Amino acid sequence: MSSGELLKVTIAETMVLTIYILFLVLRFGVLKSISSSTYKLQGNWSYLFTVTLITLAILNMMQGLEIWGFLASVGLMFTGATINFKPNDHSYEDEIHAVSAVTIIACSMLGIGFVWGYWIVPGLFGLSALTVIESKNRIWWIEIMAFGFIMATYFYRALFV
């Protein structure tokens, strides 16, 4: 894929999640996590989270993180598909959702390190995550920081490599 095409994919990926996050913040404020929005969205909006994550998964497959990008995309799809993730006695959706959400960030960061050699990115993300570990809505802020670090790295690759 040419750098111009990669830039278009990166812009699309960034816009999809940014618009979704802005929609959530303007409508509900900062939530416990991005995933918790599925319990706030009603009616015609109820599948917006799933559509957003599946769109991101498709776009993420084009970023060139090899197996790590594939696994992160699978994590996005499973996270989007397990929208009823509150624990109950009849399902493993909550466990699948939690593992999938961690997989997205972990595999993206490992891919950035192993495939592209930018170990500074997971290192800075880890240090940044420590700054919010005690804060309210820490999962939300860790997800937002991961998104920022991952997208910034994608833009760097598309523009300068």
KERO-45623 format. One record per residue (C-alpha): x, y, z. Coordinates in steps of 0.1 Angstrom, whole numbers, padded with zeros to 4 digits, always signed. Layout:
N
XYZ/...
END
This chain:
161
+0000+0000+0000/+0014+0034-0009/+0019+0060+0018/-0009+0081+0003/-0033+0052+0006/-0021+0044+0041/-0026+0080+0051/-0063+0078+0038/-0068+0047+0058/-0053+0063+0089/-0074+0094+0085/-0106+0073+0081/-0097+0051+0111/-0090+0082+0133/-0122+0099+0122/-0144+0069+0129/-0133+0066+0165/-0129+0103+0171/-0165+0110+0159/-0178+0081+0181/-0160+0093+0212/-0171+0129+0206/-0207+0117+0202/-0204+0099+0235/-0188+0128+0254/-0214+0153+0241/-0243+0130+0248/-0233+0113+0280/-0200+0128+0293/-0170+0107+0302/-0181+0071+0308/-0165+0042+0328/-0152+0028+0295/-0159+0033+0258/-0176-0001+0258/-0200+0010+0285/-0216+0032+0259/-0235+0002+0247/-0257+0004+0278/-0264+0041+0272/-0273+0039+0235/-0310+0030+0229/-0332+0023+0199/-0317+0029+0166/-0284+0038+0182/-0279+0005+0201/-0256-0010+0175/-0234+0020+0169/-0206+0006+0191/-0206-0027+0171/-0206-0009+0138/-0178+0014+0149/-0155-0014+0161/-0161-0036+0131/-0153-0006+0108/-0121+0000+0128/-0112-0037+0126/-0114-0036+0088/-0094-0004+0085/-0068-0016+0111/-0061-0047+0090/-0045-0024+0064/-0020-0008+0088/+0008-0034+0082/+0012-0047+0117/+0013-0083+0104/-0001-0109+0128/-0003-0083+0156/-0026-0061+0135/-0047-0092+0126/-0050-0101+0163/-0058-0065+0173/-0085-0065+0146/-0100-0098+0159/-0100-0081+0193/-0119-0052+0179/-0145-0075+0163/-0150-0096+0194/-0152-0065+0216/-0178-0051+0192/-0198-0083+0191/-0199-0089+0228/-0218-0057+0236/-0238-0073+0264/-0207-0077+0286/-0221-0073+0321/-0215-0105+0341/-0243-0130+0342/-0247-0167+0349/-0255-0178+0313/-0227-0164+0292/-0190-0158+0289/-0195-0125+0271/-0180-0105+0299/-0148-0126+0299/-0146-0126+0261/-0152-0088+0260/-0126-0081+0286/-0099-0103+0270/-0108-0089+0236/-0105-0053+0248/-0071-0060+0263/-0060-0078+0231/-0067-0047+0210/-0043-0026+0230/-0017-0053+0238/-0014-0065+0202/-0013-0031+0187/+0015-0020+0211/+0034-0053+0205/+0030-0049+0168/+0043-0013+0169/+0073-0027+0189/+0081-0060+0171/+0072-0051+0135/+0082-0015+0134/+0107-0013+0162/+0091+0017+0179/+0094+0003+0214/+0092+0039+0227/+0055+0039+0219/+0044+0011+0242/+0068+0024+0268/+0054+0059+0268/+0018+0044+0267/+0026+0023+0298/+0040+0053+0317/+0011+0074+0307/-0014+0048+0318/+0002+0048+0352/-0007+0085+0356/-0045+0077+0355/-0045+0043+0373/-0060+0059+0404/-0085+0082+0386/-0122+0079+0381/-0130+0064+0348/-0095+0051+0344/-0105+0025+0318/-0119+0052+0296/-0087+0073+0299/-0064+0043+0293/-0084+0035+0261/-0083+0071+0250/-0045+0072+0256/-0040+0039+0237/-0060+0053+0208/-0039+0084+0207/-0006+0066+0208/-0016+0041+0182/-0031+0066+0158/-0001+0090+0163/+0022+0061+0153/+0000+0052+0123/+0002+0089+0111/+0040+0089+0116/+0043+0058+0095/+0020+0071+0068/+0037+0105+0066/+0074+0099+0072/+0083+0063+0065/
END
